[in-house]
């Protein structure tokens, strides 16, 4: 069985679904989460400089929608190591034909999928199970002064969250709704 990553395009240019082969035998399993050579064959993301892990205890929790402004914009790859999430990316690139469109993808510990989110997108997720653990690969370090966010409940974007919303941070809840004057992010 091959350990190579496979890639599927979404309707949002540059946003890719990565599928990983899970090699299993009587000892256990092996999953290749990242291979820069394979990823660079289809996408020109930068070098990974930071890897983070989040843990969310309860079902129905929303985290996001977060991004970083240039010059600290980042590509990121999201993988669900435990549990199941509805992972969402919103295109904020002001020159994009899919500006303010979103894509949602179910990621879980068994389906071998990750989401490659390019610069100029906001990212967030909702937990679909208890005890979710995510792994993030980032091509830029987090800088508070570059941080941006959208309200996950913004009616202009109208994300169809699959579960009842059981909680989110005050910061995420307090992001203002955007209007038709929102200019997005210049990449």
Long-range contacts (C-beta under 8 A, 24 or more apart in sequence): 3-30, 3-32, 4-32, 4-35, 4-38, 5-32, 5-35, 5-38, 5-39, 7-42, 7-43, 7-116, 10-103, 10-105, 11-98, 11-101, 11-103, 12-89, 12-91, 12-96, 12-98, 12-101, 12-102, 12-103, 12-121, 13-91, 13-96, 13-97, 13-98, 14-43, 14-118, 15-89, 15-91, 15-103, 15-115, 15-116, 15-117, 15-118, 15-121, 16-42, 16-43, 16-115, 16-116, 17-105, 17-113, 17-114, 17-115, 17-116, 18-77, 18-113, 18-114, 18-115, 18-116, 19-112, 19-113, 20-112, 20-113, 20-114, 21-112, 22-112, 31-112, 33-77, 33-79, 33-114, 33-135, 33-137, 34-77, 34-137, 39-77, 39-116, 43-75, 43-116, 43-118, 45-75, 45-116, 45-118, 45-139, 46-74, 46-75, 46-139, 46-140, 47-139, 48-137, 48-138, 48-139, 49-138, 49-139, 49-140, 49-141, 50-136, 50-137, 50-138, 50-140, 50-141, 50-142, 51-135, 51-136, 51-137, 51-138, 52-135, 52-136, 52-138, 53-81, 53-133, 53-134, 53-135, 53-136, 54-132, 54-133, 54-134, 54-136, 55-131, 55-132, 55-133, 56-83, 56-127, 56-131, 56-132, 56-133, 56-134, 57-130, 57-131, 58-127, 58-130, 58-166, 58-167, 59-127, 59-128, 59-129, 59-130, 59-163, 59-166, 60-126, 60-127, 60-163, 60-164, 60-165, 60-166, 60-167, 61-126, 61-127, 61-166, 61-167, 61-168, 62-124, 62-125, 62-126, 62-152, 62-161, 62-165, 62-167, 62-168, 62-172, 63-124, 63-125, 63-168, 63-169, 63-172, 64-88, 64-122, 64-123, 64-124, 64-125, 64-149, 64-152, 64-172, 65-90, 65-122, 65-123, 65-124, 65-149, 65-150, 65-151, 65-152, 65-172, 65-175, 66-122, 66-123, 66-124, 66-147, 66-148, 66-149, 67-92, 67-120, 67-121, 67-122, 67-123, 67-147, 67-148, 67-149, 67-185, 68-140, 68-142, 68-143, 68-146, 68-147, 68-148, 69-146, 69-147, 69-148, 69-185, 70-119, 70-185, 70-186, 70-187, 72-140, 72-141, 72-143, 72-146, 73-119, 73-120, 73-140, 73-146, 73-185, 73-187, 74-119, 74-138, 74-139, 74-140, 75-116, 75-117, 75-118, 75-119, 75-138, 75-139, 76-116, 76-117, 76-123, 76-136, 76-137, 76-138, 76-139, 77-114, 77-115, 77-116, 77-117, 77-136, 77-137, 78-107, 78-114, 78-115, 78-117, 78-123, 78-125, 78-134, 78-135, 78-136, 79-107, 79-114, 79-134, 79-135, 79-136, 79-137, 80-107, 80-108, 80-109, 80-132, 80-133, 80-134, 80-135, 81-109, 81-133, 81-134, 81-135, 82-109, 82-131, 82-132, 82-133, 83-108, 83-109, 83-127, 83-128, 83-129, 83-130, 83-131, 83-132, 83-133, 84-108, 84-109, 84-127, 84-128, 84-129, 84-132, 85-125, 85-126, 85-127, 85-128, 85-132, 85-134, 86-125, 86-126, 86-128, 86-161, 86-162, 86-163, 87-115, 87-123, 87-125, 88-123, 88-124, 88-125, 88-126, 88-159, 89-115, 89-117, 89-121, 89-122, 89-123, 90-121, 90-122, 90-123, 90-150, 90-157, 90-159, 91-120, 91-121, 92-120, 92-121, 92-122, 92-150, 92-184, 92-185, 93-120, 93-121, 93-184, 93-185, 93-186, 93-187, 94-183, 94-184, 94-185, 94-186, 95-186, 95-187, 96-120, 96-184, 99-184, 100-156, 100-157, 100-182, 100-184, 102-157, 102-159, 104-159, 104-160, 107-134, 119-187, 120-184, 120-185, 120-187, 122-148, 122-149, 122-150, 124-152, 124-172, 126-161, 126-162, 126-163, 126-165, 127-163, 128-162, 128-163, 148-185, 149-175, 150-175, 150-178, 151-175, 151-176, 151-177, 154-178, 156-180, 156-182
